[in-house]
Amino acid sequence: MFRILAKLNKLLLPNYTRKRLDLAKATKWQKAVIAWKYYVTTRALD
């Protein structure tokens, strides 16, 4: 299930690494997206 979510995240959610987002200047929404992507990715690797 998490592998499917990880692929959907990659397609639908923005990639802040390419945009060179500074985490100190990130909004709460951007931090929430980053945390969600991290959570799903770590679960997909298990």
All heavy atoms as a GROMACS GRO file, in nm:
protein
  390
    1MET      N    1   0.082  -0.119   0.000
    1MET     CA    2   0.000   0.000   0.000
    1MET      C    3   0.087   0.127   0.000
    1MET      O    4   0.056   0.222  -0.069
    1MET     CB    5  -0.091  -0.003   0.122
    1MET     CG    6  -0.182   0.117   0.131
    1MET     SD    7  -0.293   0.100   0.268
    1MET     CE    8  -0.259   0.250   0.352
    2PHE      N    9   0.193   0.125   0.079
    2PHE     CA   10   0.277   0.244   0.088
    2PHE      C   11   0.356   0.268  -0.040
    2PHE      O   12   0.389   0.382  -0.073
    2PHE     CB   13   0.372   0.236   0.208
    2PHE     CG   14   0.303   0.265   0.338
    2PHE    CD1   15   0.274   0.165   0.427
    2PHE    CD2   16   0.267   0.395   0.371
    2PHE    CE1   17   0.210   0.192   0.547
    2PHE    CE2   18   0.204   0.424   0.491
    2PHE     CZ   19   0.175   0.321   0.579
    3ARG      N   20   0.385   0.162  -0.113
    3ARG     CA   21   0.456   0.180  -0.241
    3ARG      C   22   0.368   0.256  -0.341
    3ARG      O   23   0.416   0.340  -0.416
    3ARG     CB   24   0.498   0.046  -0.298
    3ARG     CG   25   0.609  -0.016  -0.219
    3ARG     CD   26   0.651  -0.147  -0.277
    3ARG     NE   27   0.745  -0.211  -0.186
    3ARG     CZ   28   0.843  -0.287  -0.226
    3ARG    NH1   29   0.859  -0.314  -0.353
    3ARG    NH2   30   0.925  -0.340  -0.139
    4ILE      N   31   0.240   0.224  -0.341
    4ILE     CA   32   0.146   0.294  -0.429
    4ILE      C   33   0.135   0.440  -0.387
    4ILE      O   34   0.137   0.530  -0.471
    4ILE     CB   35   0.009   0.224  -0.428
    4ILE    CG1   36   0.021   0.084  -0.487
    4ILE    CG2   37  -0.094   0.305  -0.503
    4ILE    CD1   38  -0.100  -0.003  -0.464
    5LEU      N   39   0.124   0.463  -0.256
    5LEU     CA   40   0.118   0.601  -0.206
    5LEU      C   41   0.244   0.678  -0.242
    5LEU      O   42   0.238   0.797  -0.275
    5LEU     CB   43   0.100   0.602  -0.055
    5LEU     CG   44  -0.042   0.586  -0.003
    5LEU    CD1   45  -0.041   0.578   0.149
    5LEU    CD2   46  -0.130   0.700  -0.050
    6ALA      N   47   0.359   0.613  -0.235
    6ALA     CA   48   0.485   0.680  -0.268
    6ALA      C   49   0.487   0.722  -0.415
    6ALA      O   50   0.532   0.832  -0.448
    6ALA     CB   51   0.603   0.588  -0.237
    7LYS      N   52   0.436   0.636  -0.502
    7LYS     CA   53   0.431   0.672  -0.644
    7LYS      C   54   0.334   0.786  -0.668
    7LYS      O   55   0.360   0.876  -0.749
    7LYS     CB   56   0.395   0.550  -0.728
    7LYS     CG   57   0.507   0.450  -0.734
    7LYS     CD   58   0.476   0.335  -0.824
    7LYS     CE   59   0.593   0.237  -0.819
    7LYS     NZ   60   0.589   0.140  -0.925
    8LEU      N   61   0.219   0.784  -0.599
    8LEU     CA   62   0.124   0.894  -0.612
    8LEU      C   63   0.182   1.026  -0.560
    8LEU      O   64   0.162   1.131  -0.619
    8LEU     CB   65  -0.006   0.861  -0.537
    8LEU     CG   66  -0.097   0.759  -0.602
    8LEU    CD1   67  -0.212   0.725  -0.511
    8LEU    CD2   68  -0.146   0.809  -0.737
    9ASN      N   69   0.255   1.018  -0.449
    9ASN     CA   70   0.320   1.137  -0.395
    9ASN      C   71   0.415   1.197  -0.497
    9ASN      O   72   0.421   1.318  -0.515
    9ASN     CB   73   0.397   1.104  -0.268
    9ASN     CG   74   0.307   1.088  -0.149
    9ASN    OD1   75   0.189   1.122  -0.152
    9ASN    ND2   76   0.362   1.033  -0.043
   10LYS      N   77   0.491   1.110  -0.562
   10LYS     CA   78   0.589   1.157  -0.659
   10LYS      C   79   0.522   1.228  -0.776
   10LYS      O   80   0.573   1.328  -0.827
   10LYS     CB   81   0.672   1.039  -0.708
   10LYS     CG   82   0.790   1.079  -0.791
   10LYS     CD   83   0.878   0.960  -0.822
   10LYS     CE   84   1.000   1.006  -0.898
   10LYS     NZ   85   1.090   0.895  -0.928
   11LEU      N   86   0.407   1.177  -0.816
   11LEU     CA   87   0.336   1.236  -0.930
   11LEU      C   88   0.259   1.363  -0.892
   11LEU      O   89   0.255   1.458  -0.969
   11LEU     CB   90   0.238   1.134  -0.989
   11LEU     CG   91   0.299   1.013  -1.057
   11LEU    CD1   92   0.190   0.915  -1.095
   11LEU    CD2   93   0.378   1.056  -1.179
   12LEU      N   94   0.197   1.363  -0.775
   12LEU     CA   95   0.102   1.469  -0.742
   12LEU      C   96   0.158   1.581  -0.655
   12LEU      O   97   0.118   1.697  -0.670
   12LEU     CB   98  -0.020   1.408  -0.672
   12LEU     CG   99  -0.098   1.305  -0.752
   12LEU    CD1  100  -0.208   1.246  -0.668
   12LEU    CD2  101  -0.153   1.366  -0.879
   13LEU      N  102   0.246   1.549  -0.564
   13LEU     CA  103   0.295   1.650  -0.471
   13LEU      C  104   0.420   1.720  -0.524
   13LEU      O  105   0.498   1.660  -0.598
   13LEU     CB  106   0.325   1.586  -0.335
   13LEU     CG  107   0.203   1.528  -0.263
   13LEU    CD1  108   0.247   1.462  -0.134
   13LEU    CD2  109   0.099   1.634  -0.235
   14PRO      N  110   0.438   1.846  -0.486
   14PRO     CA  111   0.554   1.920  -0.538
   14PRO      C  112   0.686   1.866  -0.481
   14PRO      O  113   0.691   1.814  -0.371
   14PRO     CB  114   0.529   2.063  -0.489
   14PRO     CG  115   0.437   2.049  -0.373
   14PRO     CD  116   0.355   1.926  -0.398
   15ASN      N  117   0.792   1.882  -0.560
   15ASN     CA  118   0.924   1.841  -0.520
   15ASN      C  119   1.002   1.965  -0.476
   15ASN      O  120   1.045   2.046  -0.557
   15ASN     CB  121   0.996   1.771  -0.637
   15ASN     CG  122   1.126   1.710  -0.594
   15ASN    OD1  123   1.181   1.746  -0.492
   15ASN    ND2  124   1.176   1.619  -0.673
   16TYR      N  125   1.019   1.978  -0.345
   16TYR     CA  126   1.086   2.097  -0.292
   16TYR      C  127   1.237   2.088  -0.301
   16TYR      O  128   1.305   2.188  -0.288
   16TYR     CB  129   1.042   2.119  -0.147
   16TYR     CG  130   0.896   2.154  -0.136
   16TYR    CD1  131   0.809   2.078  -0.060
   16TYR    CD2  132   0.845   2.264  -0.203
   16TYR    CE1  133   0.675   2.111  -0.050
   16TYR    CE2  134   0.712   2.297  -0.195
   16TYR     CZ  135   0.627   2.220  -0.118
   16TYR     OH  136   0.494   2.253  -0.109
   17THR      N  137   1.291   1.970  -0.326
   17THR     CA  138   1.436   1.957  -0.342
   17THR      C  139   1.482   2.026  -0.470
   17THR      O  140   1.582   2.097  -0.469
   17THR     CB  141   1.475   1.808  -0.345
   17THR    OG1  142   1.425   1.746  -0.228
   17THR    CG2  143   1.625   1.793  -0.350
   18ARG      N  144   1.408   2.005  -0.576
   18ARG     CA  145   1.444   2.071  -0.703
   18ARG      C  146   1.428   2.222  -0.695
   18ARG      O  147   1.500   2.296  -0.761
   18ARG     CB  148   1.357   2.018  -0.816
   18ARG     CG  149   1.405   1.886  -0.867
   18ARG     CD  150   1.336   1.850  -0.995
   18ARG     NE  151   1.303   1.708  -0.989
   18ARG     CZ  152   1.190   1.656  -1.027
   18ARG    NH1  153   1.097   1.729  -1.080
   18ARG    NH2  154   1.170   1.527  -1.015
   19LYS      N  155   1.334   2.266  -0.615
   19LYS     CA  156   1.310   2.411  -0.600
   19LYS      C  157   1.405   2.475  -0.500
   19LYS      O  158   1.402   2.595  -0.479
   19LYS     CB  159   1.166   2.435  -0.554
   19LYS     CG  160   1.064   2.393  -0.656
   19LYS     CD  161   0.924   2.418  -0.606
   19LYS     CE  162   0.822   2.371  -0.707
   19LYS     NZ  163   0.684   2.392  -0.658
   20ARG      N  164   1.488   2.391  -0.437
   20ARG     CA  165   1.586   2.438  -0.338
   20ARG      C  166   1.520   2.516  -0.225
   20ARG      O  167   1.562   2.626  -0.189
   20ARG     CB  168   1.695   2.522  -0.403
   20ARG     CG  169   1.769   2.450  -0.512
   20ARG     CD  170   1.915   2.480  -0.502
   20ARG     NE  171   1.988   2.412  -0.608
   20ARG     CZ  172   2.070   2.312  -0.582
   20ARG    NH1  173   2.088   2.270  -0.462
   20ARG    NH2  174   2.134   2.254  -0.680
   21LEU      N  175   1.415   2.458  -0.168
   21LEU     CA  176   1.342   2.518  -0.058
   21LEU      C  177   1.426   2.516   0.068
   21LEU      O  178   1.481   2.412   0.105
   21LEU     CB  179   1.210   2.444  -0.034
   21LEU     CG  180   1.127   2.491   0.084
   21LEU    CD1  181   1.070   2.629   0.054
   21LEU    CD2  182   1.018   2.394   0.114
   22ASP      N  183   1.436   2.631   0.134
   22ASP     CA  184   1.505   2.640   0.262
   22ASP      C  185   1.403   2.603   0.371
   22ASP      O  186   1.299   2.666   0.382
   22ASP     CB  187   1.557   2.782   0.283
   22ASP     CG  188   1.637   2.797   0.410
   22ASP    OD1  189   1.671   2.695   0.473
   22ASP    OD2  190   1.665   2.912   0.448
   23LEU      N  191   1.432   2.500   0.449
   23LEU     CA  192   1.337   2.454   0.551
   23LEU      C  193   1.310   2.560   0.657
   23LEU      O  194   1.204   2.561   0.717
   23LEU     CB  195   1.387   2.326   0.617
   23LEU     CG  196   1.379   2.200   0.530
   23LEU    CD1  197   1.438   2.082   0.604
   23LEU    CD2  198   1.237   2.173   0.491
   24ALA      N  199   1.406   2.648   0.681
   24ALA     CA  200   1.385   2.753   0.779
   24ALA      C  201   1.279   2.853   0.731
   24ALA      O  202   1.212   2.917   0.812
   24ALA     CB  203   1.515   2.825   0.808
   25LYS      N  204   1.264   2.865   0.600
   25LYS     CA  205   1.168   2.959   0.545
   25LYS      C  206   1.041   2.892   0.493
   25LYS      O  207   0.955   2.958   0.437
   25LYS     CB  208   1.233   3.037   0.430
   25LYS     CG  209   1.350   3.122   0.474
   25LYS     CD  210   1.414   3.192   0.358
   25LYS     CE  211   1.536   3.270   0.402
   25LYS     NZ  212   1.604   3.331   0.289
   26ALA      N  213   1.029   2.762   0.512
   26ALA     CA  214   0.914   2.688   0.462
   26ALA      C  215   0.789   2.720   0.543
   26ALA      O  216   0.796   2.742   0.664
   26ALA     CB  217   0.941   2.538   0.468
   27THR      N  218   0.676   2.721   0.475
   27THR     CA  219   0.548   2.744   0.544
   27THR      C  220   0.505   2.614   0.613
   27THR      O  221   0.563   2.508   0.590
   27THR     CB  222   0.439   2.787   0.445
   27THR    OG1  223   0.416   2.680   0.352
   27THR    CG2  224   0.480   2.912   0.370
   28LYS      N  225   0.401   2.624   0.694
   28LYS     CA  226   0.352   2.504   0.763
   28LYS      C  227   0.302   2.401   0.664
   28LYS      O  228   0.319   2.281   0.683
   28LYS     CB  229   0.239   2.542   0.860
   28LYS     CG  230   0.288   2.615   0.981
   28LYS     CD  231   0.176   2.642   1.078
   28LYS     CE  232   0.227   2.718   1.198
   28LYS     NZ  233   0.121   2.742   1.296
   29TRP      N  234   0.238   2.447   0.556
   29TRP     CA  235   0.187   2.354   0.455
   29TRP      C  236   0.303   2.280   0.388
   29TRP      O  237   0.297   2.160   0.368
   29TRP     CB  238   0.105   2.431   0.352
   29TRP     CG  239   0.069   2.348   0.233
   29TRP    CD1  240   0.121   2.357   0.108
   29TRP    CD2  241  -0.022   2.238   0.228
   29TRP    NE1  242   0.066   2.262   0.025
   29TRP    CE2  243  -0.023   2.188   0.098
   29TRP    CE3  244  -0.105   2.178   0.323
   29TRP    CZ2  245  -0.101   2.080   0.060
   29TRP    CZ3  246  -0.183   2.070   0.285
   29TRP    CH2  247  -0.181   2.023   0.154
   30GLN      N  248   0.409   2.350   0.355
   30GLN     CA  249   0.524   2.288   0.291
   30GLN      C  250   0.591   2.187   0.385
   30GLN      O  251   0.632   2.079   0.342
   30GLN     CB  252   0.625   2.394   0.247
   30GLN     CG  253   0.574   2.479   0.133
   30GLN     CD  254   0.662   2.600   0.105
   30GLN    OE1  255   0.723   2.654   0.197
   30GLN    NE2  256   0.666   2.642  -0.020
   31LYS      N  257   0.600   2.221   0.512
   31LYS     CA  258   0.657   2.128   0.609
   31LYS      C  259   0.570   2.004   0.625
   31LYS      O  260   0.621   1.893   0.639
   31LYS     CB  261   0.676   2.196   0.744
   31LYS     CG  262   0.787   2.298   0.745
   31LYS     CD  263   0.799   2.364   0.879
   31LYS     CE  264   0.903   2.475   0.878
   31LYS     NZ  265   0.911   2.544   1.007
   32ALA      N  266   0.439   2.022   0.621
   32ALA     CA  267   0.348   1.909   0.630
   32ALA      C  268   0.363   1.816   0.510
   32ALA      O  269   0.363   1.693   0.525
   32ALA     CB  270   0.204   1.958   0.641
   33VAL      N  271   0.380   1.872   0.391
   33VAL     CA  272   0.399   1.791   0.270
   33VAL      C  273   0.531   1.714   0.279
   33VAL      O  274   0.536   1.595   0.247
   33VAL     CB  275   0.395   1.880   0.143
   33VAL    CG1  276   0.441   1.803   0.021
   33VAL    CG2  277   0.256   1.935   0.122
   34ILE      N  278   0.634   1.779   0.325
   34ILE     CA  279   0.765   1.714   0.340
   34ILE      C  280   0.757   1.600   0.441
   34ILE      O  281   0.807   1.490   0.417
   34ILE     CB  282   0.872   1.817   0.381
   34ILE    CG1  283   0.897   1.914   0.266
   34ILE    CG2  284   1.002   1.748   0.423
   34ILE    CD1  285   0.976   2.036   0.304
   35ALA      N  286   0.689   1.624   0.553
   35ALA     CA  287   0.675   1.521   0.656
   35ALA      C  288   0.594   1.403   0.604
   35ALA      O  289   0.629   1.287   0.628
   35ALA     CB  290   0.609   1.580   0.780
   36TRP      N  291   0.488   1.429   0.529
   36TRP     CA  292   0.405   1.322   0.473
   36TRP      C  293   0.485   1.237   0.375
   36TRP      O  294   0.481   1.116   0.378
   36TRP     CB  295   0.282   1.380   0.406
   36TRP     CG  296   0.205   1.278   0.329
   36TRP    CD1  297   0.197   1.267   0.194
   36TRP    CD2  298   0.128   1.169   0.382
   36TRP    NE1  299   0.120   1.160   0.160
   36TRP    CE2  300   0.076   1.098   0.273
   36TRP    CE3  301   0.098   1.126   0.511
   36TRP    CZ2  302  -0.004   0.985   0.289
   36TRP    CZ3  303   0.019   1.014   0.526
   36TRP    CH2  304  -0.031   0.945   0.416
   37LYS      N  305   0.559   1.305   0.286
   37LYS     CA  306   0.639   1.231   0.188
   37LYS      C  307   0.747   1.147   0.257
   37LYS      O  308   0.774   1.034   0.217
   37LYS     CB  309   0.702   1.328   0.088
   37LYS     CG  310   0.601   1.389  -0.007
   37LYS     CD  311   0.664   1.487  -0.100
   37LYS     CE  312   0.728   1.419  -0.215
   37LYS     NZ  313   0.770   1.510  -0.322
   38TYR      N  314   0.806   1.200   0.361
   38TYR     CA  315   0.907   1.126   0.437
   38TYR      C  316   0.845   1.003   0.503
   38TYR      O  317   0.900   0.893   0.497
   38TYR     CB  318   0.972   1.216   0.542
   38TYR     CG  319   1.066   1.142   0.634
   38TYR    CD1  320   1.193   1.107   0.591
   38TYR    CD2  321   1.028   1.107   0.762
   38TYR    CE1  322   1.280   1.039   0.674
   38TYR    CE2  323   1.113   1.038   0.847
   38TYR     CZ  324   1.239   1.004   0.802
   38TYR     OH  325   1.324   0.935   0.883
   39TYR      N  326   0.730   1.020   0.565
   39TYR     CA  327   0.661   0.910   0.633
   39TYR      C  328   0.627   0.798   0.534
   39TYR      O  329   0.656   0.682   0.560
   39TYR     CB  330   0.534   0.962   0.700
   39TYR     CG  331   0.447   0.855   0.759
   39TYR    CD1  332   0.482   0.796   0.881
   39TYR    CD2  333   0.333   0.812   0.695
   39TYR    CE1  334   0.403   0.696   0.936
   39TYR    CE2  335   0.254   0.712   0.749
   39TYR     CZ  336   0.290   0.655   0.870
   39TYR     OH  337   0.211   0.556   0.922
   40VAL      N  338   0.569   0.834   0.423
   40VAL     CA  339   0.529   0.733   0.325
   40VAL      C  340   0.652   0.665   0.264
   40VAL      O  341   0.653   0.543   0.248
   40VAL     CB  342   0.441   0.797   0.215
   40VAL    CG1  343   0.417   0.700   0.100
   40VAL    CG2  344   0.309   0.843   0.273
   41THR      N  345   0.755   0.741   0.235
   41THR     CA  346   0.875   0.683   0.175
   41THR      C  347   0.943   0.585   0.270
   41THR      O  348   0.984   0.476   0.227
   41THR     CB  349   0.974   0.794   0.135
   41THR    OG1  350   0.909   0.882   0.045
   41THR    CG2  351   1.099   0.737   0.071
   42THR      N  352   0.954   0.620   0.397
   42THR     CA  353   1.019   0.528   0.492
   42THR      C  354   0.937   0.401   0.510
   42THR      O  355   0.993   0.292   0.524
   42THR     CB  356   1.043   0.595   0.628
   42THR    OG1  357   0.919   0.645   0.678
   42THR    CG2  358   1.144   0.706   0.616
   43ARG      N  359   0.806   0.411   0.507
   43ARG     CA  360   0.720   0.292   0.520
   43ARG      C  361   0.725   0.207   0.392
   43ARG      O  362   0.716   0.085   0.400
   43ARG     CB  363   0.576   0.329   0.548
   43ARG     CG  364   0.552   0.403   0.678
   43ARG     CD  365   0.592   0.318   0.798
   43ARG     NE  366   0.564   0.381   0.924
   43ARG     CZ  367   0.651   0.450   0.994
   43ARG    NH1  368   0.774   0.467   0.951
   43ARG    NH2  369   0.618   0.504   1.109
   44ALA      N  370   0.742   0.270   0.279
   44ALA     CA  371   0.749   0.196   0.153
   44ALA      C  372   0.878   0.117   0.141
   44ALA      O  373   0.882   0.014   0.074
   44ALA     CB  374   0.734   0.292   0.034
   45LEU      N  375   0.982   0.160   0.206
   45LEU     CA  376   1.111   0.092   0.199
   45LEU      C  377   1.116  -0.032   0.286
   45LEU      O  378   1.200  -0.119   0.265
   45LEU     CB  379   1.224   0.188   0.238
   45LEU     CG  380   1.247   0.303   0.142
   45LEU    CD1  381   1.354   0.396   0.199
   45LEU    CD2  382   1.287   0.254   0.005
   46ASP      N  383   1.029  -0.041   0.384
   46ASP     CA  384   1.029  -0.158   0.476
   46ASP      C  385   0.983  -0.282   0.409
   46ASP      O  386   0.907  -0.296   0.325
   46ASP     CB  387   0.943  -0.130   0.599
   46ASP     CG  388   1.010  -0.027   0.689
   46ASP    OD1  389   1.131  -0.009   0.678
   46ASP    OD2  390   0.937   0.032   0.771
   0.00000   0.00000   0.00000
